[in-house]
Amino acid sequence: MRFLNWSAPALVLALGFATPAFADGRIFVPLPDLSSYQGEDAAKLLDQLVIAVVAGMNCGGDGLAETEWSLLNDSADLLAYGQLGMSVGEYDDEVFKPAFDMLDQADTCETVVPKIDLLIERLIGLGGSLEPFADQEAAFIEWSARQDAWTQF
């Protein structure tokens, strides 16, 4: 199956580098403290988050709400770039591509989608939220600065 022609991390970075006017179409939520996740634990959680995003957006049904997508996807970025120091290419090749490849397996949607709520609850337990920031413009500026710091290396 082919769902997207764009590289998913490239699309995520494009969103991160968009102008403030583009931020109006995206919702920013408080993210969890994932600093305790290092090495293999961070990589495992990253895989779970990306698989949840890919399945949640491609397995039919209502898909992920914007706040759910933001919490899952932006938490994945925190791990990939912040904790694991991955490049965009590594993130795409090592995490997103295998997640999209999983969609070709018959049981992926039935296995992954029911676990998404549990993963969201876990992120909320670590300090994340599905409540959007009141000041979305300030949240966009903060997220953009974080993206800039990650791509400075």
GIVEN-V496127 format. One record per residue. N is the residue number from 0. RES is the residue in three letters. NEAR is the number of other ideal C-beta (glycine too) atoms within 10 Angstrom. Layout:
N | RES | NEAR
N | RES | NEAR
This chain:
0 | MET | 7
1 | ARG | 7
2 | PHE | 11
3 | LEU | 12
4 | ASN | 5
5 | TRP | 10
6 | SER | 17
7 | ALA | 21
8 | PRO | 24
9 | ALA | 14
10 | LEU | 13
11 | VAL | 23
12 | LEU | 19
13 | ALA | 12
14 | LEU | 17
15 | GLY | 20
16 | PHE | 12
17 | ALA | 15
18 | THR | 9
19 | PRO | 11
20 | ALA | 7
21 | PHE | 12
22 | ALA | 19
23 | ASP | 12
24 | GLY | 9
25 | ARG | 18
26 | ILE | 18
27 | PHE | 22
28 | VAL | 21
29 | PRO | 17
30 | LEU | 19
31 | PRO | 19
32 | ASP | 10
33 | LEU | 22
34 | SER | 11
35 | SER | 10
36 | TYR | 21
37 | GLN | 12
38 | GLY | 9
39 | GLU | 8
40 | ASP | 13
41 | ALA | 19
42 | ALA | 18
43 | LYS | 12
44 | LEU | 21
45 | LEU | 24
46 | ASP | 17
47 | GLN | 20
48 | LEU | 28
49 | VAL | 27
50 | ILE | 25
51 | ALA | 26
52 | VAL | 24
53 | VAL | 25
54 | ALA | 24
55 | GLY | 23
56 | MET | 16
57 | ASN | 17
58 | CYS | 15
59 | GLY | 8
60 | GLY | 8
61 | ASP | 6
62 | GLY | 14
63 | LEU | 20
64 | ALA | 13
65 | GLU | 15
66 | THR | 16
67 | GLU | 22
68 | TRP | 18
69 | SER | 23
70 | LEU | 27
71 | LEU | 25
72 | ASN | 21
73 | ASP | 22
74 | SER | 26
75 | ALA | 26
76 | ASP | 24
77 | LEU | 24
78 | LEU | 25
79 | ALA | 27
80 | TYR | 24
81 | GLY | 16
82 | GLN | 19
83 | LEU | 18
84 | GLY | 10
85 | MET | 21
86 | SER | 15
87 | VAL | 17
88 | GLY | 11
89 | GLU | 14
90 | TYR | 25
91 | ASP | 20
92 | ASP | 14
93 | GLU | 17
94 | VAL | 24
95 | PHE | 24
96 | LYS | 15
97 | PRO | 13
98 | ALA | 22
99 | PHE | 20
100 | ASP | 12
101 | MET | 18
102 | LEU | 17
103 | ASP | 9
104 | GLN | 10
105 | ALA | 7
106 | ASP | 8
107 | THR | 18
108 | CYS | 17
109 | GLU | 10
110 | THR | 13
111 | VAL | 21
112 | VAL | 18
113 | PRO | 9
114 | LYS | 13
115 | ILE | 20
116 | ASP | 11
117 | LEU | 10
118 | LEU | 21
119 | ILE | 22
120 | GLU | 11
121 | ARG | 15
122 | LEU | 23
123 | ILE | 16
124 | GLY | 9
125 | LEU | 16
126 | GLY | 11
127 | GLY | 23
128 | SER | 14
129 | LEU | 16
130 | GLU | 10
131 | PRO | 16
132 | PHE | 17
133 | ALA | 7
134 | ASP | 11
135 | GLN | 15
136 | GLU | 12
137 | ALA | 11
138 | ALA | 19
139 | PHE | 21
140 | ILE | 14
141 | GLU | 13
142 | TRP | 20
143 | SER | 17
144 | ALA | 10
145 | ARG | 17
146 | GLN | 17
147 | ASP | 11
148 | ALA | 11
149 | TRP | 19
150 | THR | 13
151 | GLN | 6
152 | PHE | 7
